[in-house]
Amino acid sequence: MHQVDEQDWAGLAAELDAQGCALTGPLLTAEQCGEVAAFYEQEALFRSTVDMARHNFGSGQYKYFQAPVPEVVARLRAAFYPRLLPIARDWAARLRKPAPWPDTLAEWLGMCHEAGQVRSTPILLRYRAGDWNALHRDLYGDLVFPLQVVIGLDVPGADYTGGEFLLVEQRPRAQSRGTAVSLPQGHGLIFTTRDRPLRSVRGWSTAPVRHGVSSVRSGLRHTLGLVFHDAS
């Protein structure tokens, strides 16, 4: 997908190093965002629906796409993977951790499936007024890709208020740092799935990171979540 390739990847990598997250430029048009948000009513596209209040995850609802996922979702996922891969490998090298990720998403998902992680993980989320998402990490098995992407499908301040994307980073021997991001329609936020390297006086340390969503005050908020490992 050329919108992904046209991003300033050197700048995004630098922002990820500095902040643990990075906001892309436009990835989808307003019309495309509306089409993706409308998938929510097409039950045949999804393998499961999660009621967050029922599981004490917060309040609101999200759905996991059934494989094969819609073309626009598959294209975004496949386009992001090779761009995120060098960052993932660089982070692993800094932390002296294994970097098991092959050159293509198809190969990586094949590895996930061989390990028993066979369920698709791209998700579509819907929040109404009063809904929120508790801080968490999207870990679905032993094989984990360290970066993921969330794409805003509605216009903040117009279609909804509140609902900022939240990141909380646990810094070594220091207080945690919080980041709040308002997602522009059609833009993506790249962020760490589990942890990231953080420079310290002793070299590189592992900083665990959790993410969530603040309370939506009004309106309706949809986002598309791209996770690059499948689930067990």
N, CA, C and O of each residue as an XYZ file, in Angstrom:
928
protein
N       0.859     -1.191      0.000
C       0.000      0.000      0.000
C       0.893      1.238      0.000
O       1.696      1.435      0.912
N       0.743      2.079     -1.043
C       1.697      3.173     -1.214
C       1.605      4.215     -0.122
O       2.590      4.902      0.150
N       0.432      4.359      0.526
C       0.342      5.345      1.614
C       1.279      4.997      2.756
O       1.810      5.889      3.419
N       1.484      3.715      2.991
C       2.417      3.281      4.034
C       3.846      3.543      3.584
O       4.650      4.065      4.355
N       4.169      3.192      2.365
C       5.532      3.368      1.858
C       5.945      4.834      1.805
O       7.129      5.144      1.937
N       4.998      5.730      1.615
C       5.307      7.148      1.468
C       5.534      7.866      2.791
O       5.845      9.057      2.788
N       5.390      7.196      3.899
C       5.615      7.833      5.202
C       7.103      8.137      5.397
O       7.962      7.533      4.754
N       7.387      9.070      6.284
C       8.771      9.410      6.646
C       9.271      8.385      7.660
O       9.179      8.603      8.868
N       9.799      7.272      7.166
C      10.136      6.177      8.059
C      11.344      6.469      8.933
O      11.428      5.959     10.050
N      12.266      7.264      8.459
C      13.389      7.658      9.326
C      12.877      8.499     10.483
O      13.307      8.324     11.623
N      11.965      9.406     10.193
C      11.391     10.231     11.248
C      10.537      9.436     12.214
O      10.573      9.675     13.421
N       9.759      8.481     11.683
C       8.929      7.654     12.558
C       9.783      6.789     13.482
O       9.460      6.618     14.657
N      10.880      6.243     12.939
C      11.777      5.433     13.771
C      12.390      6.269     14.881
O      12.509      5.810     16.016
N      12.780      7.502     14.553
C      13.351      8.393     15.568
C      12.318      8.735     16.639
O      12.646      8.797     17.824
N      11.070      8.956     16.222
C      10.010      9.272     17.186
C       9.702      8.078     18.081
O       9.447      8.241     19.275
N       9.726      6.880     17.508
C       9.536      5.684     18.320
C      10.643      5.538     19.359
O      10.380      5.159     20.500
N      11.870      5.837     18.968
C      12.983      5.781     19.916
C      12.815      6.791     21.040
O      13.116      6.502     22.198
N      12.328      7.982     20.688
C      12.215      9.058     21.681
C      10.994      8.903     22.574
O      11.060      9.180     23.772
N       9.876      8.461     21.997
C       8.606      8.496     22.726
C       7.951      7.139     22.943
O       7.053      7.015     23.775
N       8.386      6.127     22.212
C       7.728      4.830     22.321
C       6.492      4.711     21.456
O       5.845      3.664     21.440
N       6.152      5.780     20.729
C       5.041      5.761     19.789
C       5.314      6.818     18.725
O       6.122      7.723     18.932
N       4.638      6.700     17.587
C       4.849      7.653     16.499
C       3.581      7.734     15.657
O       3.020      6.711     15.265
N       3.137      8.953     15.382
C       1.921      9.189     14.609
C       2.280      9.322     13.131
O       3.132     10.132     12.764
N       1.630      8.528     12.291
C       1.881      8.586     10.852
C       1.094      9.726     10.220
O       0.264     10.369     10.863
N       1.376      9.956      8.951
C       0.525     10.807      8.146
C      -0.702     10.035      7.695
O      -0.958      8.942      8.200
N      -1.472     10.583      6.748
C      -2.697      9.907      6.298
C      -2.415      8.551      5.670
O      -1.490      8.405      4.870
N      -3.214      7.569      6.037
C      -3.144      6.216      5.486
C      -4.415      5.856      4.729
O      -4.367      5.136      3.732
N      -5.554      6.359      5.206
C      -6.852      6.088      4.601
C      -7.588      7.402      4.387
O      -7.455      8.329      5.185
N      -8.366      7.483      3.311
C      -9.219      8.640      3.088
C     -10.421      8.571      4.030
O     -10.674      7.538      4.650
N     -11.162      9.683      4.131
C     -12.367      9.691      4.952
C     -13.360      8.647      4.463
O     -14.023      7.990      5.265
N     -13.465      8.492      3.135
C     -14.371      7.489      2.583
C     -13.931      6.084      2.965
O     -14.763      5.258      3.341
N     -12.652      5.805      2.874
C     -12.147      4.487      3.262
C     -12.363      4.232      4.747
O     -12.708      3.119      5.144
N     -12.161      5.257      5.565
C     -12.405      5.099      7.005
C     -13.853      4.720      7.270
O     -14.136      3.857      8.101
N     -14.775      5.375      6.554
C     -16.186      5.042      6.717
C     -16.494      3.618      6.304
O     -17.305      2.938      6.932
N     -15.835      3.168      5.231
C     -16.058      1.792      4.767
C     -15.554      0.780      5.791
O     -16.215     -0.226      6.045
N     -14.386      1.042      6.381
C     -13.842      0.116      7.374
C     -14.710      0.125      8.629
O     -15.002     -0.935      9.183
N     -15.128      1.313      9.087
C     -15.986      1.388     10.275
C     -17.291      0.634     10.049
O     -17.833      0.033     10.977
N     -17.797      0.663      8.813
C     -19.058     -0.017      8.502
C     -18.930     -1.536      8.544
O     -19.937     -2.240      8.620
N     -17.705     -2.045      8.496
C     -17.512     -3.491      8.648
C     -18.090     -3.987      9.963
O     -18.457     -5.156     10.085
N     -18.172     -3.094     10.953
C     -18.575     -3.509     12.302
C     -19.934     -4.212     12.313
O     -20.181     -5.080     13.151
N     -20.814     -3.834     11.378
C     -22.159     -4.412     11.347
C     -22.217     -5.705     10.537
O     -23.270     -6.340     10.475
N     -21.111     -6.105      9.918
C     -21.103     -7.293      9.070
C     -20.540     -8.473      9.868
O     -19.338     -8.736      9.842
N     -21.410     -9.162     10.562
C     -20.990    -10.182     11.512
C     -20.164    -11.294     10.876
O     -19.316    -11.886     11.543
N     -20.395    -11.582      9.615
C     -19.671    -12.672      8.957
C     -18.179    -12.396      8.836
O     -17.402    -13.314      8.577
N     -17.769    -11.142      9.018
C     -16.353    -10.781      8.891
C     -15.559    -11.102     10.158
O     -14.331    -11.031     10.143
N     -16.228    -11.448     11.236
C     -15.559    -11.537     12.527
C     -15.654    -12.937     13.131
O     -16.628    -13.663     12.936
N     -14.592    -13.285     13.877
C     -14.571    -14.585     14.547
C     -15.070    -14.505     15.978
O     -15.523    -15.511     16.524
N     -14.999    -13.329     16.604
C     -15.486    -13.192     17.979
C     -15.706    -11.728     18.322
O     -15.110    -10.832     17.725
N     -16.575    -11.512     19.296
C     -16.872    -10.178     19.816
C     -16.561    -10.166     21.304
O     -16.929    -11.090     22.030
N     -15.882     -9.116     21.754
C     -15.497     -9.009     23.161
C     -16.225     -7.831     23.795
O     -16.100     -6.696     23.337
N     -16.984     -8.107     24.847
C     -17.612     -7.073     25.667
C     -16.645     -6.752     26.798
O     -16.441     -7.570     27.695
N     -16.051     -5.565     26.759
C     -14.973     -5.258     27.700
C     -15.444     -5.223     29.151
O     -14.712     -5.652     30.043
N     -16.650     -4.721     29.404
C     -17.136     -4.664     30.786
C     -17.276     -6.064     31.377
O     -16.991     -6.278     32.556
N     -17.713     -7.010     30.557
C     -17.902     -8.381     31.043
C     -16.592     -8.995     31.533
O     -16.582     -9.791     32.471
N     -15.487     -8.614     30.887
C     -14.183     -9.178     31.237
C     -13.339     -8.234     32.102
O     -12.155     -8.489     32.325
N     -13.942     -7.154     32.585
C     -13.228     -6.153     33.388
C     -12.064     -5.532     32.620
O     -11.030     -5.205     33.202
N     -12.244     -5.370     31.284
C     -11.240     -4.714     30.456
C     -11.495     -3.220     30.316
O     -10.671     -2.494     29.761
N     -12.644     -2.760     30.822
C     -13.060     -1.374     30.629
C     -14.530     -1.355     30.293
O     -15.325     -2.036     30.940
N     -14.908     -0.575     29.276
C     -16.290     -0.520     28.816
C     -16.271     -0.268     27.316
O     -15.506      0.564     26.828
N     -17.112     -0.986     26.591
C     -17.111     -0.869     25.140
C     -17.015     -2.241     24.515
O     -17.185     -3.255     25.192
N     -16.743     -2.274     23.233
C     -16.783     -3.542     22.518
C     -15.764     -3.543     21.390
O     -15.495     -2.502     20.790
N     -15.199     -4.704     21.103
C     -14.376     -4.844     19.918
C     -14.565     -6.229     19.324
O     -15.036     -7.153     19.988
N     -14.183     -6.353     18.039
C     -14.383     -7.602     17.308
C     -13.089     -7.989     16.604
O     -12.400     -7.147     16.028
N     -12.775     -9.272     16.662
C     -11.633     -9.820     15.940
C     -12.075    -10.266     14.547
O     -13.032    -11.027     14.403
N     -11.372     -9.787     13.530
C     -11.673    -10.214     12.175
C     -11.403    -11.711     12.005
O     -10.455    -12.256     12.570
N     -12.249    -12.350     11.221
C     -12.054    -13.743     10.824
C     -11.136    -13.779      9.609
O     -11.258    -12.930      8.726
N     -10.224    -14.737      9.544
C      -9.391    -14.921      8.357
C     -10.220    -15.591      7.251
O     -11.009    -16.491      7.539
N     -10.051    -15.167      5.999
C      -9.184    -14.064      5.561
C      -9.817    -12.706      5.875
O     -11.021    -12.518      5.704
N      -8.997    -11.772      6.332
C      -9.491    -10.448      6.694
C      -9.823     -9.666      5.428
O      -9.343    -10.028      4.353
N     -10.632     -8.601      5.517
C     -10.922     -7.782      4.332
C      -9.641     -7.277      3.665
O      -8.617     -7.088      4.321
N      -9.718     -7.064      2.364
C      -8.531     -6.724      1.581
C      -7.813     -5.497      2.121
O      -6.585     -5.497      2.208
N      -8.546     -4.452      2.485
C      -7.893     -3.227      2.946
C      -7.108     -3.485      4.227
O      -6.043     -2.900      4.426
N      -7.615     -4.344      5.088
C      -6.921     -4.675      6.335
C      -5.680     -5.514      6.029
O      -4.612     -5.275      6.591
N      -5.824     -6.485      5.148
C      -4.682     -7.328      4.779
C      -3.578     -6.510      4.123
O      -2.397     -6.728      4.396
N      -3.955     -5.566      3.259
C      -2.962     -4.751      2.565
C      -2.215     -3.848      3.536
O      -1.000     -3.686      3.427
N      -2.930     -3.265      4.474
C      -2.271     -2.419      5.476
C      -1.295     -3.237      6.317
O      -0.162     -2.814      6.552
N      -1.728     -4.380      6.758
C      -0.894     -5.229      7.603
C       0.365     -5.668      6.851
O       1.468     -5.630      7.397
N       0.189     -6.083      5.593
C       1.333     -6.536      4.801
C       2.283     -5.396      4.460
O       3.492     -5.609      4.368
N       1.756     -4.190      4.271
C       2.603     -3.043      3.938
C       3.398     -2.560      5.140
O       4.548     -2.145      4.997
N       2.796     -2.609      6.325
C       3.487     -2.127      7.524
C       4.616     -3.063      7.957
O       5.662     -2.606      8.416
N       4.404     -4.369      7.812
C       5.360     -5.321      8.382
C       6.800     -5.079      7.939
O       7.669     -4.981      8.804
N       7.111     -4.974      6.630
C       8.520     -4.782      6.242
C       9.083     -3.437      6.667
O      10.298     -3.284      6.789
N       8.216     -2.464      6.891
C       8.679     -1.152      7.358
C       8.990     -1.167      8.856
O       9.903     -0.481      9.316
N       8.234     -1.942      9.596
C       8.447     -2.046     11.040
C       9.555     -3.033     11.393
O      10.160     -2.943     12.462
N       9.816     -3.973     10.491
C      10.776     -5.037     10.770
C      12.174     -4.529     11.128
O      12.747     -5.019     12.101
N      12.759     -3.568     10.390
C      14.091     -3.087     10.781
C      14.112     -2.462     12.174
O      15.101     -2.580     12.898
N      13.018     -1.797     12.545
C      12.942     -1.203     13.885
C      12.888     -2.305     14.927
O      13.568     -2.228     15.949
N      12.082     -3.331     14.675
C      11.972     -4.453     15.612
C      13.312     -5.131     15.811
O      13.691     -5.444     16.939
N      14.039     -5.363     14.712
C      15.334     -6.031     14.812
C      16.357     -5.150     15.525
O      17.183     -5.649     16.288
N      16.304     -3.863     15.284
C      17.223     -2.943     15.961
C      16.964     -2.925     17.463
O      17.902     -2.954     18.259
N      15.696     -2.878     17.846
C      15.357     -2.899     19.272
C      15.832     -4.191     19.919
O      16.374     -4.167     21.024
N      15.636     -5.314     19.246
C      16.069     -6.591     19.806
C      17.577     -6.626     19.997
O      18.073     -7.143     20.998
N      18.306     -6.072     19.026
C      19.761     -6.048     19.137
C      20.206     -5.217     20.337
O      21.123     -5.608     21.059
N      19.569     -4.089     20.549
C      19.940     -3.239     21.689
C      19.712     -3.949     23.016
O      20.486     -3.801     23.961
N      18.631     -4.722     23.065
C      18.286     -5.409     24.315
C      18.892     -6.807     24.406
O      18.661     -7.528     25.377
N      19.670     -7.187     23.387
C      20.308     -8.502     23.346
C      19.288     -9.619     23.480
O      19.470    -10.575     24.234
N      18.202     -9.466     22.718
C      17.138    -10.458     22.696
C      17.071    -11.100     21.316
O      17.561    -10.527     20.343
N      16.470    -12.281     21.222
C      16.297    -12.914     19.903
C      15.430    -12.051     18.995
O      14.554    -11.321     19.461
N      15.685    -12.145     17.699
C      14.883    -11.452     16.686
C      14.394    -12.499     15.687
O      14.982    -12.646     14.616
N      13.341    -13.219     16.016
C      12.941    -14.377     15.210
C      12.152    -14.033     13.957
O      11.729    -14.938     13.238
N      11.942    -12.751     13.673
C      11.002    -12.346     12.637
C      11.634    -12.439     11.243
O      12.658    -11.802     10.993
N      11.046    -13.217     10.339
C      11.567    -13.354      8.975
C      11.238    -12.114      8.139
O      10.652    -11.150      8.632
N      11.627    -12.165      6.873
C      11.528    -10.981      6.027
C      10.112    -10.642      5.602
O       9.834     -9.486      5.284
N       9.213    -11.606      5.587
C       7.853    -11.328      5.126
C       6.819    -11.674      6.185
O       7.041    -12.535      7.036
N       5.691    -10.987      6.116
C       4.600    -11.255      7.047
C       4.063    -12.667      6.868
O       3.709    -13.324      7.847
N       4.000    -13.139      5.630
C       3.490    -14.487      5.384
C       4.343    -15.535      6.094
O       3.813    -16.473      6.689
N       5.660    -15.376      6.029
C       6.550    -16.308      6.722
C       6.343    -16.241      8.229
O       6.285    -17.271      8.901
N       6.235    -15.039      8.751
C       6.065    -14.855     10.192
C       4.744    -15.463     10.671
O       4.713    -16.155     11.688
N       3.657    -15.207      9.944
C       2.380    -15.785     10.338
C       2.419    -17.306     10.222
O       1.776    -18.008     11.002
N       3.179    -17.817      9.241
C       3.369    -19.262      9.150
C       4.036    -19.814     10.391
O       3.655    -20.878     10.880
N       5.036    -19.101     10.913
C       5.686    -19.518     12.151
C       4.698    -19.498     13.317
O       4.685    -20.405     14.149
N       3.872    -18.451     13.366
C       2.859    -18.375     14.414
C       1.933    -19.582     14.342
O       1.628    -20.198     15.364
N       1.488    -19.918     13.142
C       0.534    -21.024     12.976
C       1.165    -22.348     13.363
O       0.515    -23.191     13.981
N       2.435    -22.540     13.002
C       3.125    -23.775     13.375
C       3.254    -23.903     14.887
O       3.308    -25.011     15.420
N       3.303    -22.761     15.578
C       3.404    -22.766     17.035
C       2.036    -22.832     17.714
O       1.944    -22.739     18.938
N       0.984    -22.992     16.927
C      -0.354    -23.088     17.492
C      -1.085    -21.768     17.609
O      -2.199    -21.728     18.131
N      -0.481    -20.676     17.132
C      -1.129    -19.362     17.149
C      -1.789    -19.165     15.784
O      -1.188    -18.621     14.859
N      -3.030    -19.616     15.683
C      -3.687    -19.715     14.374
C      -4.857    -18.746     14.205
O      -5.427    -18.658     13.118
N      -5.222    -18.020     15.260
C      -6.401    -17.151     15.176
C      -5.988    -15.737     14.781
O      -5.012    -15.198     15.305
N      -6.733    -15.143     13.857
C      -6.398    -13.803     13.367
C      -6.573    -12.763     14.471
O      -7.425    -12.912     15.347
N      -5.763    -11.718     14.420
C      -5.758    -10.721     15.496
C      -6.113     -9.287     15.086
O      -6.326     -8.467     15.979
N      -6.192     -8.926     13.797
C      -6.670     -7.566     13.504
C      -8.050     -7.349     14.123
O      -8.902     -8.237     14.085
N      -8.262     -6.167     14.691
C      -9.504     -5.914     15.422
C     -10.125     -4.584     15.009
O      -9.440     -3.656     14.579
N     -11.444     -4.528     15.156
C     -12.194     -3.297     14.957
C     -12.857     -2.964     16.281
O     -13.566     -3.788     16.858
N     -12.620     -1.743     16.761
C     -13.097     -1.349     18.088
C     -14.131     -0.240     17.962
O     -14.002      0.648     17.119
N     -15.158     -0.296     18.805
C     -16.197      0.727     18.836
C     -16.403      1.184     20.276
O     -16.598      0.366     21.175
N     -16.359      2.488     20.482
C     -16.595      3.077     21.793
C     -17.714      4.105     21.697
O     -17.735      4.939     20.792
N     -18.638      4.031     22.641
C     -19.684      5.047     22.774
C     -19.388      5.906     24.002
O     -18.412      5.664     24.712
N     -20.221      6.895     24.247
C     -20.016      7.778     25.394
C     -19.927      6.956     26.678
O     -20.773      6.101     26.939
N     -18.898      7.224     27.470
C     -18.676      6.504     28.719
C     -17.779      5.300     28.593
O     -17.358      4.749     29.610
N     -17.468      4.867     27.381
C     -16.611      3.701     27.192
C     -15.140      4.054     27.327
O     -14.737      5.194     27.097
N     -14.347      3.064     27.703
C     -12.908      3.240     27.874
C     -12.245      1.868     27.823
O     -12.913      0.838     27.907
N     -10.927      1.870     27.686
C     -10.185      0.617     27.603
C      -9.073      0.634     28.644
O      -8.248      1.547     28.674
N      -9.063     -0.387     29.497
C      -8.060     -0.466     30.555
C      -6.665     -0.675     29.969
O      -6.520     -1.212     28.871
N      -5.651     -0.253     30.701
C      -4.271     -0.435     30.264
C      -3.946     -1.922     30.157
O      -4.260     -2.705     31.054
N      -3.314     -2.299     29.047
C      -3.047     -3.716     28.793
C      -1.947     -3.858     27.753
O      -1.434     -2.867     27.232
N      -1.594     -5.100     27.460
C      -0.680     -5.426     26.362
C      -1.279     -6.570     25.564
O      -1.877     -7.483     26.134
N      -1.120     -6.524     24.236
C      -1.742     -7.504     23.348
C      -0.791     -8.671     23.093
O      -0.145     -8.742     22.048
N      -0.715     -9.582     24.059
C       0.151    -10.752     23.983
C      -0.730    -11.982     23.867
O      -1.509    -12.280     24.772
N      -0.609    -12.702     22.746
C      -1.529    -13.801     22.474
C      -0.840    -15.153     22.408
O      -1.472    -16.137     22.023
N       0.414    -15.233     22.766
C       1.165    -16.482     22.701
C       2.647    -16.192     22.880
O       3.029    -15.064     23.193
N       3.474    -17.197     22.686
C       4.912    -17.030     22.876
C       5.558    -16.194     21.780
O       6.557    -15.518     22.025
N       4.999    -16.232     20.572
C       5.557    -15.476     19.452
C       4.882    -14.108     19.381
O       3.668    -14.007     19.202
N       5.685    -13.064     19.525
C       5.157    -11.704     19.620
C       5.952    -10.788     18.696
O       7.183    -10.814     18.696
N       5.251     -9.985     17.913
C       5.914     -8.923     17.158
C       5.868     -7.672     18.022
O       4.814     -7.359     18.576
N       6.991     -6.934     18.158
C       7.086     -5.904     19.189
C       6.436     -4.571     18.870
O       6.459     -3.670     19.709
N       5.855     -4.411     17.682
C       5.210     -3.153     17.315
C       3.830     -3.442     16.745
O       3.607     -4.498     16.152
N       2.912     -2.515     16.921
C       1.593     -2.631     16.334
C       1.084     -1.245     15.960
O       1.715     -0.236     16.271
N      -0.064     -1.206     15.289
C      -0.585      0.048     14.742
C      -2.072      0.146     15.033
O      -2.802     -0.836     14.902
N      -2.524      1.339     15.431
C      -3.954      1.611     15.550
C      -4.271      2.786     14.632
O      -3.537      3.773     14.607
N      -5.363      2.681     13.881
C      -5.746      3.698     12.902
C      -7.087      4.294     13.295
O      -8.057      3.567     13.510
N      -7.140      5.622     13.389
C      -8.381      6.315     13.716
C      -9.321      6.336     12.523
O      -8.902      6.629     11.403
N     -10.591      6.028     12.759
C     -11.581      5.978     11.679
C     -12.616      7.090     11.760
O     -13.413      7.252     10.836
N     -12.624      7.855     12.837
C     -13.562      8.965     13.011
C     -12.781     10.242     13.309
O     -11.570     10.203     13.530
N     -13.481     11.371     13.314
C     -12.839     12.677     13.507
C     -12.944     13.094     14.968
O     -14.044     13.372     15.446
N     -11.817     13.146     15.694
C     -11.886     13.583     17.098
C     -12.332     15.041     17.183
O     -11.930     15.878     16.375
N     -13.162     15.324     18.168
C     -13.677     16.674     18.332
C     -14.927     16.947     17.526
O     -15.632     17.922     17.785
N     -15.215     16.086     16.538
C     -16.422     16.235     15.717
C     -17.323     15.019     15.877
O     -18.483     15.146     16.269
N     -16.788     13.839     15.571
C     -17.560     12.602     15.717
C     -17.616     12.128     17.165
O     -18.559     11.448     17.566
N     -16.611     12.488     17.936
C     -16.568     12.101     19.349
C     -15.635     13.049     20.100
O     -14.811     13.736     19.495
N     -15.775     13.075     21.408
C     -14.843     13.807     22.270
C     -14.288     12.840     23.309
O     -14.898     11.813     23.606
N     -13.120     13.183     23.859
C     -12.430     12.258     24.759
C     -11.801     11.154     23.937
O     -11.449     11.358     22.775
N     -11.659      9.971     24.546
C     -11.182      8.813     23.798
C      -9.751      8.923     23.319
O      -9.416      8.413     22.250
N      -8.891      9.589     24.100
C      -7.489      9.663     23.704
C      -6.819      8.298     23.880
O      -7.136      7.551     24.806
N      -5.900      7.993     22.987
C      -5.114      6.772     23.104
C      -4.045      6.997     24.170
O      -3.359      8.019     24.159
N      -3.903      6.042     25.089
C      -3.011      6.199     26.233
C      -1.882      5.183     26.197
O      -2.089      4.019     25.854
N      -0.681      5.636     26.558
C       0.460      4.757     26.765
C       1.064      5.083     28.122
O       1.229      6.252     28.470
N       1.393      4.047     28.888
C       2.084      4.242     30.169
C       3.343      3.388     30.149
O       3.288      2.164     30.030
N       4.469      4.062     30.269
C       5.780      3.416     30.183
C       6.411      3.333     31.570
O       6.567      4.343     32.258
N       6.770      2.123     31.965
C       7.424      1.912     33.257
C       8.930      2.086     33.070
O       9.587      1.245     32.457
N       9.464      3.169     33.595
C      10.865      3.514     33.373
C      11.732      2.924     34.489
O      11.357      2.988     35.660
N      12.885      2.350     34.136
C      13.746      1.733     35.150
C      14.167      2.725     36.238
O      14.677      3.809     35.957
N      13.936      2.318     37.484
C      14.349      3.124     38.640
C      13.829      4.561     38.569
O      14.520      5.499     38.967
N      12.611      4.726     38.060
C      12.010      6.060     37.943
C      10.492      5.914     37.904
O       9.970      4.809     37.754
N       9.790      7.033     38.038
C       8.341      7.022     37.941
C       7.916      6.733     36.501
O       8.646      7.034     35.557
N       6.737      6.150     36.345
C       6.209      5.849     35.017
C       5.887      7.132     34.254
O       5.611      8.175     34.847
N       5.931      7.030     32.918
C       5.617      8.169     32.060
C       4.368      7.861     31.243
O       4.263      6.789     30.647
N       3.426      8.793     31.215
C       2.202      8.632     30.441
C       2.203      9.503     29.201
O       2.745     10.608     29.200
N       1.583      8.988     28.136
C       1.429      9.728     26.883
C      -0.010      9.581     26.429
O      -0.564      8.482     26.461
N      -0.628     10.692     26.003
C      -1.991     10.687     25.475
C      -1.967     11.232     24.057
O      -1.374     12.280     23.803
N      -2.606     10.531     23.133
C      -2.591     10.912     21.726
C      -4.020     10.925     21.196
O      -4.768      9.966     21.386
N      -4.397     12.018     20.528
C      -5.655     12.080     19.816
C      -5.410     11.614     18.380
O      -4.555     12.170     17.691
N      -6.140     10.612     17.925
C      -5.886     10.002     16.622
C      -6.653     10.724     15.521
O      -7.882     10.650     15.495
N      -5.974     11.418     14.612
C      -6.687     12.026     13.483
C      -7.292     10.958     12.590
O      -6.754      9.855     12.486
N      -8.394     11.272     11.952
C      -9.048     10.309     11.068
C      -8.100      9.885      9.946
O      -7.515     10.727      9.265
N      -7.956      8.583      9.765
C      -7.141      8.054      8.687
C      -5.673      7.950      8.988
O      -4.922      7.403      8.180
N      -5.230      8.460     10.134
C      -3.831      8.381     10.527
C      -3.629      7.176     11.447
O      -4.574      6.688     12.067
N      -2.395      6.709     11.523
C      -2.079      5.580     12.380
C      -1.118      5.961     13.482
O      -0.309      6.876     13.325
N      -1.204      5.267     14.583
C      -0.235      5.415     15.662
C       0.511      4.094     15.799
O      -0.089      3.050     16.054
N       1.829      4.157     15.624
C       2.684      2.993     15.826
C       3.137      3.005     17.277
O       3.547      4.048     17.787
N       3.068      1.868     17.946
C       3.475      1.829     19.351
C       3.970      0.430     19.684
O       3.770     -0.519     18.926
N       4.615      0.329     20.823
C       5.197     -0.944     21.215
C       4.144     -1.882     21.787
O       3.254     -1.459     22.525
N       4.253     -3.150     21.442
C       3.319     -4.164     21.906
C       3.534     -4.515     23.379
O       2.575     -4.664     24.137
N       4.786     -4.642     23.770
C       5.079     -5.144     25.119
C       6.079     -4.267     25.858
O       5.806     -3.838     26.979
N       7.227     -3.993     25.257
C       8.260     -3.181     25.892
C       9.144     -2.580     24.813
O       8.999     -2.890     23.631
N      10.066     -1.711     25.233
C      10.956     -1.080     24.272
C      12.290     -0.789     24.940
O      12.370     -0.757     26.168
N      13.344     -0.577     24.148
C      14.638     -0.242     24.748
C      14.667      1.211     25.218
O      14.159      2.107     24.542
N      15.257      1.423     26.362
C      15.399      2.761     26.914
C      16.835      2.913     27.403
O      17.319      2.108     28.198
N      17.508      3.951     26.922
C      18.907      4.153     27.301
C      19.013      4.498     28.780
O      18.239      5.302     29.300
N      19.976      3.884     29.443
C      20.219      4.156     30.855
C      21.718      4.308     31.067
O      22.501      4.151     30.130
N      22.113      4.609     32.284
C      23.535      4.796     32.572
C      24.304      3.493     32.395
O      25.528      3.506     32.266
N      23.599      2.375     32.387
C      24.241      1.065     32.242
C      24.073      0.480     30.836
O      24.327     -0.704     30.617
N      23.645      1.313     29.893
C      23.428      0.830     28.537
C      21.952      0.890     28.185
O      21.313      1.930     28.347
N      21.408     -0.223     27.705
C      19.999     -0.276     27.326
C      19.216     -1.112     28.327
O      19.622     -2.216     28.690
N      18.083     -0.564     28.767
C      17.184     -1.264     29.677
C      15.850     -1.512     28.986
O      15.496     -0.829     28.024
N      15.121     -2.494     29.487
C      13.800     -2.813     28.959
C      12.743     -2.018     29.712
O      12.651     -2.096     30.937
N      11.946     -1.253     28.971
C      10.875     -0.458     29.570
C       9.526     -1.071     29.189
O       9.105     -0.932     28.040
N       8.837     -1.740     30.109
C       7.507     -2.271     29.803
C       6.517     -1.139     29.519
O       6.567     -0.087     30.156
N       5.622     -1.364     28.560
C       4.639     -0.355     28.164
C       3.263     -1.009     28.061
O       3.120     -2.095     27.500
N       2.267     -0.340     28.604
C       0.880     -0.753     28.447
C       0.112      0.351     27.719
O       0.509      1.516     27.750
N      -0.981     -0.021     27.069
C      -1.770      0.974     26.341
C      -3.254      0.800     26.653
O      -3.685     -0.260     27.107
N      -4.020      1.844     26.405
C      -5.459      1.830     26.632
C      -6.094      3.043     25.982
O      -5.480      3.706     25.146
N      -7.333      3.331     26.371
C      -8.080      4.460     25.811
C      -8.800      5.165     26.945
O      -9.438      4.521     27.779
N      -8.699      6.499     26.977
C      -9.401      7.266     27.999
C     -10.899      7.284     27.715
O     -11.323      6.928     26.616
N     -11.693      7.689     28.679
C     -13.151      7.670     28.545
C     -13.616      8.554     27.390
O     -13.189      9.700     27.249
N     -14.494      7.998     26.578
C     -15.148      8.788     25.537
C     -16.248      9.607     26.202
O     -17.100      9.063     26.904
N     -16.224     10.901     25.977
C     -17.199     11.780     26.636
C     -18.489     11.930     25.827
O     -19.563     12.116     26.399
N     -18.386     11.849     24.509
C     -19.577     11.947     23.660
C     -19.274     11.344     22.298
O     -18.118     11.241     21.890
N     -20.343     10.942     21.597
C     -20.188     10.491     20.223
C     -19.830      9.023     20.094
O     -20.059      8.220     20.998
N     -19.262      8.697     18.941
C     -18.951      7.317     18.579
C     -17.539      7.279     17.998
O     -17.213      8.045     17.091
N     -16.701      6.380     18.527
C     -15.285      6.299     18.134
C     -14.982      4.890     17.628
O     -15.198      3.912     18.343
N     -14.478      4.786     16.388
C     -14.043      3.513     15.820
C     -12.546      3.571     15.539
O     -12.026      4.600     15.106
N     -11.863      2.470     15.786
C     -10.457      2.351     15.406
C     -10.201      0.954     14.862
O     -10.881     -0.011     15.210
N      -9.197      0.881     13.997
C      -8.739     -0.390     13.450
C      -7.402     -0.720     14.086
O      -6.481      0.096     14.053
N      -7.285     -1.908     14.664
C      -6.043     -2.321     15.305
C      -5.340     -3.383     14.481
O      -5.939     -4.392     14.111
N      -4.051     -3.150     14.192
C      -3.246     -4.103     13.421
C      -2.185     -4.695     14.327
O      -1.220     -4.026     14.696
N      -2.373     -5.962     14.683
C      -1.392     -6.721     15.443
C      -0.728     -7.672     14.458
O      -1.397     -8.232     13.589
N       0.595     -7.861     14.587
C       1.345     -8.579     13.564
C       1.728    -10.002     13.968
O       2.548    -10.637     13.304
N       1.141    -10.501     15.048
C       1.251    -11.916     15.387
C      -0.156    -12.447     15.594
O      -1.028    -11.734     16.089
N      -0.375    -13.696     15.217
C      -1.685    -14.295     15.421
C      -1.774    -14.912     16.821
O      -0.784    -14.981     17.549
N      -2.972    -15.355     17.177
C      -3.250    -15.735     18.569
C      -3.417    -17.245     18.717
O      -3.838    -17.939     17.792
N      -3.079    -17.723     19.895
C      -3.281    -19.138     20.206
C      -4.705    -19.376     20.690
O      -5.070    -20.509     21.003
